[in-house]
Amino acid sequence: MIVGGKIKLREKRLADAPDDYVWQTDPKLAQLDAAPLPTITFPQYLSDYASELRYPSPTRHRFAIETLDGKHIGNCTYYGIAETNGEAELGIMIGNRDYWDKSYGADAVTTLVNHIFRQTKLNRIYLKTLDSNTRAQKCFQKCGFTPYGFLNRDGYDFVLMELHRKQWLQQT
Ligand SMILES: CC(C)(COP(=O)(O)OP(=O)(O)OC[C@H]1O[C@@H](n2cnc3c(N)ncnc32)[C@H](O)[C@@H]1OP(=O)(O)O)[C@@H](O)C(=O)NCCC(=O)NCCS
């Protein structure tokens, strides 16, 4: 368990699957994430979910985001972990909209970034977010990320953002 100011991050568990399924099949959330809408049924989803928990990828760490009183409100992850390059990509989703624009996202990102730079040797964390997703960009900027480029992929325009360990050290 990693405790931040407003949230805590914990390992994913099977009991998260119903929330995650609802969030992943929400068209608005999928649109904000430039993700395709999954078409699988919940039983299929649950079976894939269980095997991912049993055989976690060594290049990805996933966390549930909970409020301090234990309500599951979203997920965050770092993935594409490249130890030789010293970098990884960060992803976050606050699935429960009641918790948007209240700094839960910024606290989750800051807590995860602190964890990564304190517990691993990674030197750079990067991410991409839709150019149109100004809420997400503002959230990442509050956490010290800066834009470094643009990407067009599959017809979507993304802003690329990054945070280096050196910058993080200066900010903490
Ligand atoms: C993106 C996300 C993680 C941000 O978390 P959050 O808790 O809502 O964000 P925060 O409250 O920490 O910060 C958002 C900031 O953007 C501001 N904001 C909200 N809508 C905005 C808009 N349309 N334009 C500009 N700023 C906006 C908020 O006021 C807040 O700034 P403030 O703290 O200075 O008031 C969360 O909203 C989320 O998961 N959304 C759905 C999925 C998604 O967008 N995923 C993409 C991730 S790449």
The ligand as an SDF file (V2000), in Angstrom:
LIG
                    3D

 48 50  0  0  0  0  0  0  0  0999 V2000
   -7.3780   12.9920  -16.3840 C   0  0  0  0  0  0  0  0  0  0  0  0
   -7.6070   12.6830  -14.9000 C   0  0  0  0  0  0  0  0  0  0  0  0
   -6.6120   11.5870  -14.4620 C   0  0  0  0  0  0  0  0  0  0  0  0
   -7.3140   13.9420  -14.0880 C   0  0  0  0  0  0  0  0  0  0  0  0
   -7.6120   13.6910  -12.7370 O   0  0  0  0  0  0  0  0  0  0  0  0
   -8.4800   14.7700  -11.9130 P   0  0  0  0  0  0  0  0  0  0  0  0
   -8.4930   14.3390  -10.5130 O   0  0  0  0  0  0  0  0  0  0  0  0
   -9.7840   14.9670  -12.6020 O   0  0  0  0  0  0  0  0  0  0  0  0
   -7.5640   16.0670  -12.1570 O   0  0  0  0  0  0  0  0  0  0  0  0
   -7.1190   17.1770  -11.1220 P   0  0  0  0  0  0  0  0  0  0  0  0
   -8.2980   17.6660  -10.3400 O   0  0  0  0  0  0  0  0  0  0  0  0
   -5.9300   16.7080  -10.3680 O   0  0  0  0  0  0  0  0  0  0  0  0
   -6.6320   18.3030  -12.1450 O   0  0  0  0  0  0  0  0  0  0  0  0
   -7.4580   18.7140  -13.2060 C   0  0  0  0  0  0  0  0  0  0  0  0
   -7.2760   20.2060  -13.4550 C   0  0  0  0  0  0  0  0  0  0  0  0
   -7.8170   20.5100  -14.7450 O   0  0  0  0  0  0  0  0  0  0  0  0
   -8.7760   21.5680  -14.6170 C   0  0  0  0  0  0  0  0  0  0  0  0
   -9.7260   21.3750  -15.6920 N   0  0  0  0  0  0  0  0  0  0  0  0
  -10.8430   20.6280  -15.7340 C   0  0  0  0  0  0  0  0  0  0  0  0
  -11.4260   20.7130  -16.9320 N   0  0  0  0  0  0  0  0  0  0  0  0
  -10.6540   21.5190  -17.6780 C   0  0  0  0  0  0  0  0  0  0  0  0
  -10.7330   21.9910  -19.0040 C   0  0  0  0  0  0  0  0  0  0  0  0
  -11.7260   21.6310  -19.8260 N   0  0  0  0  0  0  0  0  0  0  0  0
   -9.7570   22.8280  -19.4630 N   0  0  0  0  0  0  0  0  0  0  0  0
   -8.7390   23.1900  -18.6510 C   0  0  0  0  0  0  0  0  0  0  0  0
   -8.6200   22.7630  -17.3640 N   0  0  0  0  0  0  0  0  0  0  0  0
   -9.5640   21.9420  -16.8940 C   0  0  0  0  0  0  0  0  0  0  0  0
   -9.3120   21.4170  -13.2190 C   0  0  0  0  0  0  0  0  0  0  0  0
   -9.9170   22.5930  -12.7610 O   0  0  0  0  0  0  0  0  0  0  0  0
   -8.0230   21.0630  -12.4560 C   0  0  0  0  0  0  0  0  0  0  0  0
   -7.2270   22.1940  -12.2680 O   0  0  0  0  0  0  0  0  0  0  0  0
   -7.1180   22.9370  -10.8120 P   0  0  0  0  0  0  0  0  0  0  0  0
   -6.6920   21.8990   -9.8110 O   0  0  0  0  0  0  0  0  0  0  0  0
   -6.0900   24.0080  -11.0400 O   0  0  0  0  0  0  0  0  0  0  0  0
   -8.4940   23.4530  -10.5300 O   0  0  0  0  0  0  0  0  0  0  0  0
   -9.0800   12.2310  -14.6380 C   0  0  0  0  0  0  0  0  0  0  0  0
   -9.9650   13.3340  -14.8190 O   0  0  0  0  0  0  0  0  0  0  0  0
   -9.5040   11.0910  -15.5360 C   0  0  0  0  0  0  0  0  0  0  0  0
   -9.0680    9.9670  -15.3410 O   0  0  0  0  0  0  0  0  0  0  0  0
  -10.3490   11.3890  -16.5370 N   0  0  0  0  0  0  0  0  0  0  0  0
  -10.9460   10.3890  -17.4130 C   0  0  0  0  0  0  0  0  0  0  0  0
   -9.9710    9.6070  -18.2580 C   0  0  0  0  0  0  0  0  0  0  0  0
   -8.9210   10.4050  -18.9520 C   0  0  0  0  0  0  0  0  0  0  0  0
   -9.0460   11.5580  -19.2960 O   0  0  0  0  0  0  0  0  0  0  0  0
   -7.8260    9.7540  -19.1700 N   0  0  0  0  0  0  0  0  0  0  0  0
   -6.7150   10.3190  -19.8710 C   0  0  0  0  0  0  0  0  0  0  0  0
   -5.4880   10.1610  -19.1500 C   0  0  0  0  0  0  0  0  0  0  0  0
   -4.1400   10.3770  -20.2960 S   0  0  0  0  0  0  0  0  0  0  0  0
  1  2  1  0
  2  3  1  0
  2  4  1  0
  2 36  1  0
  4  5  1  0
  5  6  1  0
  6  7  2  0
  6  8  1  0
  6  9  1  0
  9 10  1  0
 10 11  2  0
 10 12  1  0
 10 13  1  0
 13 14  1  0
 14 15  1  0
 15 16  1  0
 15 30  1  0
 16 17  1  0
 17 18  1  0
 17 28  1  0
 18 19  1  0
 18 27  1  0
 19 20  2  0
 20 21  1  0
 21 22  1  0
 21 27  2  0
 22 23  1  0
 22 24  2  0
 24 25  1  0
 25 26  2  0
 26 27  1  0
 28 29  1  0
 28 30  1  0
 30 31  1  0
 31 32  1  0
 32 33  2  0
 32 34  1  0
 32 35  1  0
 36 37  1  0
 36 38  1  0
 38 39  2  0
 38 40  1  0
 40 41  1  0
 41 42  1  0
 42 43  1  0
 43 44  2  0
 43 45  1  0
 45 46  1  0
 46 47  1  0
 47 48  1  0
M  END
$$$$
